[in-house]
Amino acid sequence: MRTGTLIIGACQAGVQLACSLRELGDTDPIVLVGEEPHAPYQRPPLSKAFLKGEATADSLTFRTHEFYTEHNIELVTRERIVSIQRDADGGEATAESGRRFEFARLALTTGAVPRQIPFEGSELEGVSYLRSITDAALFERRVHTAQNVVVVGGGFIGLEVAAGTCVVGKTVTVLEAAPRLVGRAVSEATSAFYLAAHRRRGTRVVLNAQVSRFLGQHDRVTGVELASGDVIPADVVLIGVGVIARTELADQLGLAVDNGVVVDASALCSDGLTVAAGDCTNLPNPTPKSSATPGGIERLRLESVQNAVEQAKVAAATLLGLPAEYSTVPWFWSDQADLKLQIAGLSGGHDQIVLRGDPETEKFSVLYYRAGQLIAADCVNRPLDFIAVRAMLHSGQQLPADRAADLSLPLKKLAASAVETAPAVPVLIGK
Ligand SMILES: Cc1cc2nc3c(=O)[nH]c(=O)nc-3n(C[C@H](O)[C@H](O)[C@H](O)COP(=O)(O)OP(=O)(O)OC[C@H]3O[C@@H](n4cnc5c(N)ncnc54)[C@H](O)[C@@H]3O)c2cc1C
């Protein structure tokens, strides 16, 4: 009879899942298998401290080898699982090397890969992506000897890299295809702020930039040609245009896949046996019912550390047959130069925003409302706003929009006084 859990994908979600199984009292064998050569490590610093030389591969690992041994978690690196056979009692996974792993329970934490753009010249030396430590080390070496750095994609990772390389004296250009930066995640007000802030710090940002090809000489990239005919000189190019969930094993198992492995609120896949967690999943919106308003997002992918950790905890409980439901206020952060952005909640479908503070001071929050209810906030260098909004979204406590801009009181106090004096229906102040 098969025993134990096989976790495929040894990073943020996989490590958490293994640790949570032990915390929940599971004493069966656990095998955590990953294709990368490194012990599991944190990815967020790869576009931040690592690029600035303030973190090393060693300093980014989550746990020591002794930790895995002590907790009886068998960590297997450099093995890519390529096929899985399973039935209700478990199954067997096979790695590219031919090595086989039997299991009674199976978890997929396979993450995501950078979206590739097949432009002419993509194969030139110097054209880079950033997902792994290996990618980051290669990019860092390339930047070291480069003068002109071009970042294709004005999302979080692209902007973090731009901010990090700009401070080391490079000429940095960000090319964004959309009319604004980070358009999928933040409001126009936040986008406009980041555009101005990056330009102030010396980064050139081109919006509505349609890349047509990468130019090169002797197999090395030398520039990026835009549809307008402009050529931006480049010794190194970073492409940061989003990620694609890794679903190849889920596809092979016949699990439901729709822009990610489809899971329910208990992290269970469509076969009712396998669990999945982290960047690879497409999940029901976890926002607590108390703060969810009609018209919100029903299913989504969340690419964040918080999601990988919290969903993995739920997946571990589900594997052990314990009741668990993923319910949390999604949050995210991005560090760009000295600007700390913290986002609480999901702003999709908002019909009103309130600006709290002056973006010119580089310390402000954008609060998002839907049907008069606070649903999310982008907080730039305002950590107390972030903490207060997160707590309000957790508890369902409301903050009327007409009071949110008042900087004379902390948000926490404003929310508390709103409860004492709240009118039956929250007052709205324009759209
Ligand atoms: C540069 C960068 C900066 C980021 N910054 C932030 C940030 O500031 N804040 C934030 O919240 N999030 C940030 N993120 C996102 C965050 O790191 C991810 O959301 C998180 O790592 C997801 O964890 P995961 O375990 O689901 O997936 P991953 O970390 O991608 O791990 C999946 C692992 O599975 C392995 N794998 C896949 N398929 C197989 C297979 N068939 N066999 C064996 N192994 C396999 C992969 O190689 C990988 O090691 C950042 C990500 C990057 C790349």
The ligand as an SDF file (V2000), in Angstrom:
LIG
                    3D

 53 58  0  0  0  0  0  0  0  0999 V2000
   11.4210   38.5640   -9.4210 C   0  0  0  0  0  0  0  0  0  0  0  0
   10.1640   38.3190   -8.6420 C   0  0  0  0  0  0  0  0  0  0  0  0
    9.7340   39.2540   -7.7080 C   0  0  0  0  0  0  0  0  0  0  0  0
    8.5690   39.0320   -6.9710 C   0  0  0  0  0  0  0  0  0  0  0  0
    8.1800   39.9560   -6.0560 N   0  0  0  0  0  0  0  0  0  0  0  0
    7.0940   39.7240   -5.2960 C   0  0  0  0  0  0  0  0  0  0  0  0
    6.7070   40.6310   -4.2780 C   0  0  0  0  0  0  0  0  0  0  0  0
    7.3250   41.6910   -4.1010 O   0  0  0  0  0  0  0  0  0  0  0  0
    5.6270   40.3300   -3.5110 N   0  0  0  0  0  0  0  0  0  0  0  0
    4.9240   39.1580   -3.6830 C   0  0  0  0  0  0  0  0  0  0  0  0
    3.9440   38.9020   -2.9600 O   0  0  0  0  0  0  0  0  0  0  0  0
    5.2650   38.2840   -4.6540 N   0  0  0  0  0  0  0  0  0  0  0  0
    6.3160   38.5320   -5.4610 C   0  0  0  0  0  0  0  0  0  0  0  0
    6.6830   37.6400   -6.4220 N   0  0  0  0  0  0  0  0  0  0  0  0
    5.8030   36.4750   -6.6730 C   0  0  0  0  0  0  0  0  0  0  0  0
    6.1080   35.3310   -5.7190 C   0  0  0  0  0  0  0  0  0  0  0  0
    7.4710   35.0670   -5.6830 O   0  0  0  0  0  0  0  0  0  0  0  0
    5.3200   34.1250   -6.2000 C   0  0  0  0  0  0  0  0  0  0  0  0
    3.9520   34.4400   -6.1040 O   0  0  0  0  0  0  0  0  0  0  0  0
    5.6410   32.8790   -5.3680 C   0  0  0  0  0  0  0  0  0  0  0  0
    6.9800   32.5230   -5.5260 O   0  0  0  0  0  0  0  0  0  0  0  0
    4.7590   31.7320   -5.8150 C   0  0  0  0  0  0  0  0  0  0  0  0
    5.1740   30.5630   -5.1850 O   0  0  0  0  0  0  0  0  0  0  0  0
    4.8320   29.1340   -5.8090 P   0  0  0  0  0  0  0  0  0  0  0  0
    5.4260   28.1420   -4.8860 O   0  0  0  0  0  0  0  0  0  0  0  0
    3.4020   29.0560   -6.1530 O   0  0  0  0  0  0  0  0  0  0  0  0
    5.5660   29.0880   -7.2240 O   0  0  0  0  0  0  0  0  0  0  0  0
    7.1090   29.1430   -7.5890 P   0  0  0  0  0  0  0  0  0  0  0  0
    7.8180   30.0310   -6.6360 O   0  0  0  0  0  0  0  0  0  0  0  0
    7.1810   29.4680   -9.0420 O   0  0  0  0  0  0  0  0  0  0  0  0
    7.6190   27.6550   -7.3690 O   0  0  0  0  0  0  0  0  0  0  0  0
    7.2390   26.5940   -8.2040 C   0  0  0  0  0  0  0  0  0  0  0  0
    8.4000   25.6280   -8.2950 C   0  0  0  0  0  0  0  0  0  0  0  0
    7.9380   24.4450   -8.9380 O   0  0  0  0  0  0  0  0  0  0  0  0
    8.9710   23.9660   -9.7940 C   0  0  0  0  0  0  0  0  0  0  0  0
    8.3540   23.0670  -10.7820 N   0  0  0  0  0  0  0  0  0  0  0  0
    7.3940   23.3790  -11.6910 C   0  0  0  0  0  0  0  0  0  0  0  0
    7.0600   22.2810  -12.4100 N   0  0  0  0  0  0  0  0  0  0  0  0
    7.8260   21.2650  -11.9460 C   0  0  0  0  0  0  0  0  0  0  0  0
    7.9350   19.8930  -12.3160 C   0  0  0  0  0  0  0  0  0  0  0  0
    7.2050   19.3560  -13.3030 N   0  0  0  0  0  0  0  0  0  0  0  0
    8.8240   19.1230  -11.6410 N   0  0  0  0  0  0  0  0  0  0  0  0
    9.5810   19.6490  -10.6430 C   0  0  0  0  0  0  0  0  0  0  0  0
    9.5130   20.9490  -10.2630 N   0  0  0  0  0  0  0  0  0  0  0  0
    8.6410   21.7500  -10.9150 C   0  0  0  0  0  0  0  0  0  0  0  0
    9.5370   25.2660  -10.3790 C   0  0  0  0  0  0  0  0  0  0  0  0
   10.7960   25.0820  -10.9350 O   0  0  0  0  0  0  0  0  0  0  0  0
    9.5520   26.1520   -9.1280 C   0  0  0  0  0  0  0  0  0  0  0  0
   10.7530   25.9930   -8.4270 O   0  0  0  0  0  0  0  0  0  0  0  0
    7.8200   37.8370   -7.1830 C   0  0  0  0  0  0  0  0  0  0  0  0
    8.2470   36.9010   -8.1430 C   0  0  0  0  0  0  0  0  0  0  0  0
    9.4050   37.1350   -8.8610 C   0  0  0  0  0  0  0  0  0  0  0  0
    9.8500   36.1220   -9.8850 C   0  0  0  0  0  0  0  0  0  0  0  0
  1  2  1  0
  2  3  1  0
  2 52  2  0
  3  4  2  0
  4  5  1  0
  4 50  1  0
  5  6  2  0
  6  7  1  0
  6 13  1  0
  7  8  2  0
  7  9  1  0
  9 10  1  0
 10 11  2  0
 10 12  1  0
 12 13  2  0
 13 14  1  0
 14 15  1  0
 14 50  1  0
 15 16  1  0
 16 17  1  0
 16 18  1  0
 18 19  1  0
 18 20  1  0
 20 21  1  0
 20 22  1  0
 22 23  1  0
 23 24  1  0
 24 25  2  0
 24 26  1  0
 24 27  1  0
 27 28  1  0
 28 29  2  0
 28 30  1  0
 28 31  1  0
 31 32  1  0
 32 33  1  0
 33 34  1  0
 33 48  1  0
 34 35  1  0
 35 36  1  0
 35 46  1  0
 36 37  1  0
 36 45  1  0
 37 38  2  0
 38 39  1  0
 39 40  1  0
 39 45  2  0
 40 41  1  0
 40 42  2  0
 42 43  1  0
 43 44  2  0
 44 45  1  0
 46 47  1  0
 46 48  1  0
 48 49  1  0
 50 51  2  0
 51 52  1  0
 52 53  1  0
M  END
$$$$
